[in-house]
Amino acid sequence: MDTDLYTRIQRGDFETKIPFPNRPQKPLLQRNHTADRAREYADELDQYEKDVKKYEEDLKAYTEDKRRLHEEFRLAAFRYCNISDHEKRERAWSMAWDHGHSSGYNDVLLHLEELSELLV
């Protein structure tokens, strides 16, 4: 499986399938409102608080999935480069990440491969 890591990257195996949640918009209460509008606003505010709680749960799920997949990629990259047990693998990862992450996992892996040649 790790021998085809570039294909897995291209397929999106390390990208979360969970959509990024939209933060709910807080309702507003205009000046000179009526009592009926104030009651409506209270109901809207209750719904907003429920929506915020759901948003926070969804954001947590999104973030945890993204972290899990990132760690899965990192470990797969170590195996791919045959440095899983090397004592300097974390330093090599840090350098590869710094140089390549803005261009995506392909570039990170490319940099890690180049650096791993110095370690093996």
N, C-alpha and C positions, 0 to 999 in steps of 0.2 A: 504494500500500500504506500509506504513512504518513498519508494523509488519513483513514483509518479506524482511527486509533490507539486510540481508546477501545474500539472493538469488539475489537481485538486484546488489549487488557488484560482485558476481560471474558471472552474466550475462554481466557485463561490462557497466551497465547503467550510470556509473559515469566516464567513459573513453571516451575521444573525438574520434570521427570517422574521424576527419580531419587529414590527414597525415602530419607529420612534413615536412616542405618544405626543399628542397636542395638549398643551397646558390650557385648562379652561379659563375663560375670561370672567373676571369678577363683575357681577352686575352693579349698576350704578343707580343711585337714588337722586333724582333731580331736586332742586330747591322748589319750595312752594308746592309740595306734593300733597295729595289727598290722603285720607286715612285708608281708603281702599288701595291706593297705590303703595302705601307703606306696608300693608299686609301682603300684597303681591311681592314686594321687594323682599320681605322676610322669607317667603316661600322660595323665591329665586336664590336667596342667600343660603338657605338650607340645602337646596339642590347643588349649588356651587360647592359647598363644603363636601358633599358626597362625591362630586366630580373630581375635586382636588385629591381626595383620598384615593380614588380609583387611578387618577393620573400618577400619583406617587407610587402606587403598587405596580402599575404598568412600566414606569420608568425604572424601578428597581429590577423587574424581570428583564427588561431590555439590557440594562447595564450588566447584570449577572451573566446573561447569555453571551454578551459581547466579551466579557472577561474570560469566560470558560473557553470560548472559541479561540481567543488570542493565546491562551495558555496551551491549548491543543496544538495550535500552529507552532508555537515556540518549541514544544517537545518534539513534534514531528520534524522540525527543521534541525534540531540537534541530532536526531536519528539519521536523517537524510545526509548530514555532513559527517556522520560517524564521530561525533564529539560528545555523545550523551554522558560519558563518564569523565570527560576531561575537566581538570580543575579550573581551567580558564574559559570554559564555555560561556559563563555569564558575562565576562568581560567582552568576549567576542560578540555575544548577542547585543550587548549594550552599544558597541561600536557599529554593528550592522544596522541596528534599529535607528541610531542617530543619523546614519548616512542614507538610509533607504526608506524609512517609513512614510515620508511625505509622497513617495511615488507608489506605495503599495507593497503588499507582501512579496511580490515577485522580486523587487529590488532588494528588499531585506534579505531574502534567501540568497540572491546573487552575491551580496556583500558578505554574508555569513559563509558561503562556500569559499570565497576568496580568502577570508580570514582563517578558515578552518585548515587550509593548506599549510599555514604557518604553525598550527597546533599539532598536526598529526605527524 
